[in-house]
């Protein structure tokens, strides 16, 4: 696999605290430890409202920028159609400045049909979310790259609007686009710098998505060197496989209860758990599907698992992936 020398590993920042109170000592120590262990990047998810106590994405990345110096900082993915693109462009540009050019931006459409209440809470609607996504992206890129932005949009009108300072990264921070529908995958190839596959996506479906992404890249004439294929992987390093599986089931029933109702085998389909050898085997299978970057997402015992992954799993993956 040609990407061997470019294989990258990121790790999630602790972000979900089921008791409602953030453990900021854990957050700080995990960020600094990940940087010391040589992880490429650290990642957050995005959720503004909902019953799961998840810290806000951009705010948490700003904190991460302040307590680190070199590790990349990513969000995968911001629910893009519900955000004000001008406000978001400013906050993310500030984050890229604060981190000295370390931001990776992931964006996606958000919840599917049947989630109208989600969109109404932001003063938007499910209808037209794809058009709004495209308009927001056009505005975001223009504000980041042009001296003056002039856009007559369906939702926003910008007449000679400037935004300073621009991001450190030129022409702008990498933009990775998530999704599962073929149209979303085509958008990622056409407008993005990478494809971000979500943690709940099964390994089987992920491999199918990568096949389509590569097909669309060929059709669009995209240089693979300018495009990153990534996958978030929920995992648990634990020699007691039954215990690890039980804890994963419990966590998923709390974090993704609405999905588990429709996909009772979600953990089996999308997670990796067990000894370091078993985890290495599971991650190698995902890499064989075309991933160039893995976002490793432990759900408990963060420090111990980050260290086990860095010392025992990642070196094996780097040496064994053909």
C-alpha positions, -999 to +999 in steps of 0.1 A: +000+000+000+017+032-011+005+052+019+027+033+043+053+060+048+025+086+051+004+067+076-008+089+104-024+083+137-045+108+157-062+103+190-094+117+205-094+143+232-115+132+262-147+151+255-177+130+268-181+131+306-212+111+315-214+126+350-217+161+334-185+176+348-154+179+327-122+165+340-099+192+328-068+177+344-074+146+323-080+167+292-048+187+297-027+156+306-040+136+276-032+165+252+004+168+265+009+131+267-003+126+231+021+153+219+050+137+238+041+102+224+043+115+188+006+114+178+000+133+146-032+150+158-058+152+185-095+153+177-129+164+190-165+158+178-192+184+175-225+185+193-242+217+206-275+203+220-285+168+231-286+146+262-250+135+260-226+158+280-201+166+253-178+196+255-182+222+227-158+215+199-141+248+190-138+259+227-121+227+236-097+230+206-088+265+218-079+251+252-059+223+234-040+249+214-030+267+246-016+236+263+002+222+233+027+234+207+030+210+177+003+184+176-024+190+149-059+199+162-090+186+144-127+185+147-146+157+129-171+168+121-188+202+127-225+201+118-221+227+090-255+237+077-267+249+112-237+272+117-234+308+108-205+307+082-193+342+090-191+336+127-176+302+122-150+315+097-139+340+124-137+316+153-118+290+133-094+315+118-087+327+154-081+290+164-057+286+135-039+317+146-038+306+182-024+272+173+001+286+148-015+268+119-025+234+134-062+233+126-078+205+106-115+212+099-140+184+094-176+193+083-207+173+076-244+176+070-257+165+103-286+142+114-307+126+086-344+129+077-366+127+108-345+150+128-363+183+121-363+193+157-325+193+157-324+219+129-353+240+142-333+246+174-308+265+153-334+285+134-329+264+103-346+233+088-337+199+074-351+210+040-324+227+020-295+216+042-274+205+013-277+239-005-270+256+028-239+234+033-226+244-001-233+281+004-217+280+038-185+264+024-184+290-004-186+318+022-161+302+045-134+298+018-140+332+004-136+349+038-104+330+044-088+337+010-102+369-004-097+405+006-134+413+000-163+388-001-192+394-024-218+366-023-255+368-030-267+336-013-300+320-005-294+325+032-267+352+034-257+382+015-222+395+018-213+429+002-176+438+004-172+419+036-136+415+050-124+392+077-091+395+094-068+380+104-068+352+079-058+317+090-021+309+092-024+280+068-027+289+031-049+290+012-068+278+043-068+250+069-075+215+054-112+208+051-123+172+054-159+163+046-178+135+063-209+115+052-220+082+039-243+089+010-226+088-024-235+125-029-216+133+003-186+113-008-186+132-041-188+165-023-158+155-002-138+148-034-150+179-053-148+205-025-127+191+003-091+181+011-101+148+027-128+123+036-137+119+073-155+086+081-174+086+114-167+062+143-202+045+142-197+037+105-191-001+101-158-013+088-177-030+059-194+002+049-163+022+053-145+001+028-173+006+003-172+043+009-134+044+002-140+025-031-165+052-042-142+080-030-113+067-051-137+063-081-148+099-077-112+111-073-103+095-106-133+111-123-125+145-109-088+142-116-079+147-080-043+141-071-043+115-042-014+133-026-037+163-020-065+143-003-066+124+030-088+094+037-095+090+075-115+068+098-124+073+135-122+041+154-137+035+188-115+009+206-106-006+239-072-021+248-079-048+274-067-084+277-101-092+291-122-092+259-155-099+276-150-069+299-140-046+271-170-056+250-194-051+279-180-016+286-182-007+249-219-019+248-227+002+279-210+033+265-226+030+231-261+025+247-255+059+264-237+078+236-255+065+206-287+051+220-308+063+190-285+045+166-282+013+187-320+009+185-316+004+147-282-012+147-279-035+177-246-049+164-230-015+161-201-023+185-193-055+166-195-038+133-175-007+140-153-011+171-120-028+179-112-043+213-091-068+232-053-074+236-028-052+218-024-080+193-062-082+187-065-044+184-035-043+160-053-069+138-085-050+138-069-017+129-049-034+102-081-046+086-094-010+085-061+002+070-064-024+044-096-007+033-076+024+023-073+046+054-043+069+054-051+082+089-068+067+119-084+087+146-080+063+176-108+069+201-104+052+236-134+057+258-119+052+292-084+048+308-072+074+283-037+077+294-030+040+297-046+033+263-028+061+245+005+048+258-003+011+249-014+022+214+017+043+209+042+018+222+028-016+211+001-011+184+012+017+161+048+004+156+033-029+145+009-013+121+037+008+106+060-022+101+033-047+089+011-027+066+023-036+031 
